[in-house]
Amino acid sequence: MTTQQAAGQQLTPVTVVGLGPMGGALAGALLERGHPTTVWNRTPEKADGLVAKGARRAGTVAEAVSASPVTIMCLKDYDTMYAVFDPAGDALRGRVVVNLNSGTPKEASAAFGWAAERGVLYLDGAIMVPPPLVGHPESVFLYSGPREVFDEHRATLASMGDPRYLGSDHGLAVLYNAALLDMMYATMNGFLHATALVGSAGVSAVTFADLALNWFMPTVVDATLTEQAPNLGRGDYPGELGTMEMNVSALEHITRTSVEQGVHSDQPRLMKEIAERAAAEGYGGQNYLAVFEIFKKATPAG
């Protein structure tokens, strides 16, 4: 029995559609917190473990949607959402649907139009943690769409993690998701390439990580970005402590060192080319964060 049930509090019934690793974690978290939970998956057997814990298995999507005022979907993509939910027909009308798929802002906006045509109250969202962390109060979930829908169901969404509302533009959640994952992959690739570089001299990953992650990232990188982030909005990149030209030189040294050590050199070479473009466009005397001006522009088609 959960704390909420023990206190006699009736929690909102929720339906979860899509029971892959993430969808199963979402349904499990809702069940654990006392929500009457209905589940549906195209492969019904995937619901067996959740049913054993108290979930109700729906036979159709229409039945699943009709069972709860709120339906959480966690499917492969937007095309799969349309294929799965179109057969539900009028059962969708007046229901809240929270989409935790991944995709692009244009796809999210199109999904809002699809939902509006069917009388669906729609939120688009993104999950920023892996399945094992779903249900933890500090695990961030991003949402965009009508504020009144988010506010009404915030408590239910909080059963899965920390719900962050980004705004009424339906594309914001997937845009933030793409941006944060972009940063994650760039950061991880930076660490992995750097580890390979020192590894060429026999330095272990554990030894390097102690310096790179415990000191360099928080003390140098994080501190610099925190301090300088306000300047990005102003386009202010003072070069008194280091210019773009100096950084081009550093990136050239990193690229040559990678080649000398027999380490893949495409990543530092690309960074050098971006810095060189910034210098060529007039940012040579400003600091490295001026590459932000390059990133804001679409790359010309080749």
Secondary structure, 3 states (H helix, E strand, C coil): CCHHHHCCCCCCCEEEECCCHHHHHHHHHHHHCCCCEEEECCCHHHHHHHHHCCCEECCCHHHHHHCCCEEEECCCCHHHHHHHHHHHHHHHCCCEEEECCCCCHHHHHHHHHHHHHCCCEEEEEEECCCHHHCCCCCCEEEEECCHHHHHHCHHHHHCCCEEEEEECCCCHHHHHHHHHHHHHHHHHHHHHHHHHHHHCCCCCHHHHHHHHHHHHHHHHHHHHHHHHHHHHHHCCCCCCCCCHHHHHHHHHHHHHHHHHCCCCCHHHHHHHHHHHHHHHHHHCCCCHHHHHHHHCCCCCCC
